[in-house]
Amino acid sequence: MKRKPSPKPLLYIAQPGFQRMNAPMQKVVIKKEKDVSETPYKEKKDETEQHVEEVKDEVKDVEEVEEKYEMVVEEAEDATQTEAETEEEKAVTEQEEVTEQEEEAEQEEETWSDTDIREHRKRFTEMTVAEKIDYLTNLPSYVPKALCIIETESENIRGVIVEREDNRVKIRRSGDLRLLEFAQNQILNIQILSF
């Protein structure tokens, strides 16, 4: 292995001979003394008088603002009382209309309890093909698309039902980005594998 030649020394043993710089600088300082006899007292007295006047002006402004505020509050209370009276009258008439509509609805239809509605829902396996397609295409946006096995007349497809337009169903196979399109009557059965 070859050795690299050593670089020149970075530390100077003998200091270089720089000349001292002569910068133009002030050599004499003269300070003037203030006449301390009366000036601080007069200045402080003037400052306090100005401050007292400012505070008096602020107090007057605050009193005026409080008076205006009280007037505005009284006007607002009067306005809200009249609005509340009109709103109460409107609410009473709306309640009467709602009760009339409810009575009519009760007479026209049977009332269903929560247990009746739960019992009335079909399981996915009991649904028809059209109902299954509607169910899978109308899932909320926060629910992931369900992976299904779609049985058609010609083949079984493993994929996701993307959308339905009229009587055409678009299906995306798992692992493929292309959409397959089938007529709704070509689909024989749909089974959900997972969400």
CORNOR-V134723 format. One record per pair of residues at least 4 apart in sequence whose ideal C-beta (glycine too) atoms are under 8 Angstrom apart, sorted by the first residue. I is the first residue (numbers start at 0). J is the second residue. D is the distance in Angstrom with one decimal. If there is no record, write none. Layout:
i & j & d
I & J & D
I & J & D
This chain:
i & j & d
8 & 12 & 7.8
11 & 15 & 6.6
33 & 38 & 7.0
34 & 38 & 6.5
35 & 39 & 6.9
37 & 41 & 5.8
38 & 42 & 6.1
39 & 43 & 6.2
40 & 44 & 6.2
41 & 45 & 6.3
42 & 46 & 6.3
43 & 47 & 6.3
44 & 48 & 6.4
45 & 49 & 6.4
46 & 50 & 6.2
47 & 51 & 6.3
48 & 52 & 6.6
49 & 53 & 6.4
50 & 54 & 6.4
51 & 55 & 6.5
52 & 56 & 6.5
53 & 57 & 6.4
54 & 58 & 6.4
55 & 59 & 6.6
56 & 60 & 6.4
57 & 61 & 6.2
58 & 62 & 6.5
59 & 63 & 6.5
60 & 64 & 6.3
61 & 65 & 6.3
62 & 66 & 6.6
63 & 67 & 6.5
64 & 68 & 6.1
65 & 69 & 6.4
66 & 70 & 6.6
67 & 71 & 6.3
68 & 72 & 6.3
69 & 73 & 6.5
70 & 74 & 6.5
71 & 75 & 6.2
72 & 76 & 6.3
73 & 77 & 6.6
74 & 78 & 6.3
75 & 79 & 6.2
76 & 80 & 6.4
77 & 81 & 6.8
78 & 82 & 6.2
79 & 83 & 5.9
80 & 84 & 6.6
81 & 85 & 6.6
82 & 86 & 6.0
83 & 87 & 6.2
84 & 88 & 6.7
85 & 89 & 6.4
86 & 90 & 6.1
87 & 91 & 6.4
88 & 92 & 6.7
89 & 93 & 6.2
90 & 94 & 6.2
91 & 95 & 6.6
92 & 96 & 6.5
93 & 97 & 6.2
94 & 98 & 6.3
95 & 99 & 6.5
96 & 100 & 6.4
97 & 101 & 6.3
98 & 102 & 6.4
99 & 103 & 6.5
100 & 104 & 6.2
101 & 105 & 6.3
102 & 106 & 6.5
103 & 107 & 6.2
104 & 108 & 6.2
105 & 110 & 6.5
111 & 115 & 4.6
111 & 116 & 5.4
111 & 119 & 7.5
112 & 116 & 7.4
113 & 117 & 6.4
114 & 118 & 6.2
115 & 119 & 6.0
116 & 120 & 7.0
121 & 125 & 4.5
121 & 126 & 5.3
121 & 130 & 7.3
122 & 126 & 7.4
123 & 131 & 6.6
123 & 134 & 7.0
123 & 191 & 6.3
126 & 130 & 3.9
126 & 131 & 4.9
126 & 134 & 6.7
127 & 131 & 7.0
128 & 132 & 6.5
128 & 183 & 7.2
128 & 186 & 5.5
128 & 187 & 7.2
128 & 188 & 6.8
128 & 189 & 6.5
129 & 133 & 6.4
129 & 183 & 6.6
130 & 134 & 6.2
131 & 135 & 6.3
131 & 189 & 4.6
132 & 136 & 6.1
132 & 160 & 6.3
132 & 163 & 5.6
132 & 168 & 5.9
132 & 183 & 6.7
132 & 186 & 7.4
132 & 189 & 7.2
133 & 137 & 5.8
133 & 163 & 7.5
134 & 138 & 7.4
135 & 144 & 7.7
135 & 145 & 5.9
135 & 147 & 7.1
135 & 160 & 4.6
135 & 189 & 7.3
136 & 160 & 6.1
136 & 161 & 7.9
136 & 162 & 5.8
136 & 163 & 4.9
138 & 142 & 4.5
138 & 144 & 7.3
138 & 145 & 7.5
142 & 194 & 7.1
143 & 194 & 5.4
144 & 159 & 4.4
144 & 160 & 7.5
144 & 161 & 7.4
144 & 194 & 7.9
145 & 159 & 6.9
145 & 160 & 7.8
145 & 191 & 5.0
145 & 192 & 7.7
145 & 193 & 7.1
145 & 194 & 5.1
146 & 157 & 7.2
146 & 158 & 7.2
146 & 159 & 6.1
146 & 173 & 6.4
146 & 191 & 7.5
146 & 192 & 4.6
146 & 193 & 5.2
146 & 194 & 7.5
147 & 157 & 7.6
147 & 158 & 6.9
147 & 159 & 6.9
147 & 160 & 6.4
147 & 189 & 5.3
147 & 190 & 6.2
147 & 191 & 5.4
147 & 192 & 6.2
148 & 155 & 5.9
148 & 156 & 7.3
148 & 157 & 5.6
148 & 189 & 7.4
148 & 190 & 4.7
148 & 192 & 6.2
149 & 155 & 7.2
149 & 156 & 4.6
149 & 157 & 7.9
149 & 158 & 6.8
149 & 160 & 7.2
149 & 170 & 6.0
149 & 186 & 6.0
149 & 188 & 7.8
149 & 189 & 5.4
150 & 155 & 5.3
150 & 186 & 7.2
150 & 187 & 4.6
150 & 188 & 4.4
150 & 189 & 7.4
150 & 190 & 7.8
151 & 155 & 7.4
151 & 156 & 6.6
151 & 181 & 6.0
151 & 185 & 5.2
151 & 186 & 5.7
151 & 187 & 6.5
152 & 185 & 5.4
152 & 187 & 6.7
153 & 185 & 8.0
156 & 170 & 6.0
156 & 172 & 6.1
156 & 179 & 6.9
157 & 172 & 6.8
157 & 173 & 5.3
157 & 192 & 7.4
158 & 170 & 5.1
158 & 171 & 5.3
158 & 172 & 4.2
158 & 173 & 5.3
158 & 175 & 7.7
158 & 179 & 7.6
159 & 170 & 7.0
159 & 171 & 5.1
159 & 173 & 7.3
160 & 168 & 6.3
160 & 169 & 7.5
160 & 170 & 5.7
160 & 189 & 7.5
161 & 169 & 4.6
161 & 170 & 6.7
161 & 171 & 5.3
161 & 178 & 6.3
162 & 168 & 7.8
162 & 169 & 5.1
163 & 167 & 7.1
163 & 168 & 5.2
163 & 169 & 7.4
163 & 183 & 7.5
164 & 169 & 7.4
166 & 182 & 5.8
166 & 183 & 4.6
166 & 184 & 7.2
167 & 180 & 5.6
167 & 181 & 7.2
167 & 182 & 6.3
167 & 183 & 7.2
168 & 180 & 7.2
168 & 181 & 5.3
168 & 182 & 7.6
168 & 183 & 5.6
168 & 186 & 6.5
169 & 178 & 4.7
169 & 179 & 7.2
169 & 180 & 5.4
170 & 178 & 6.9
170 & 179 & 4.8
170 & 180 & 7.6
170 & 181 & 6.6
171 & 175 & 6.8
171 & 176 & 7.1
171 & 177 & 7.5
171 & 178 & 5.6
171 & 179 & 7.5
172 & 177 & 7.4
172 & 179 & 6.6
181 & 185 & 4.8
181 & 186 & 6.0
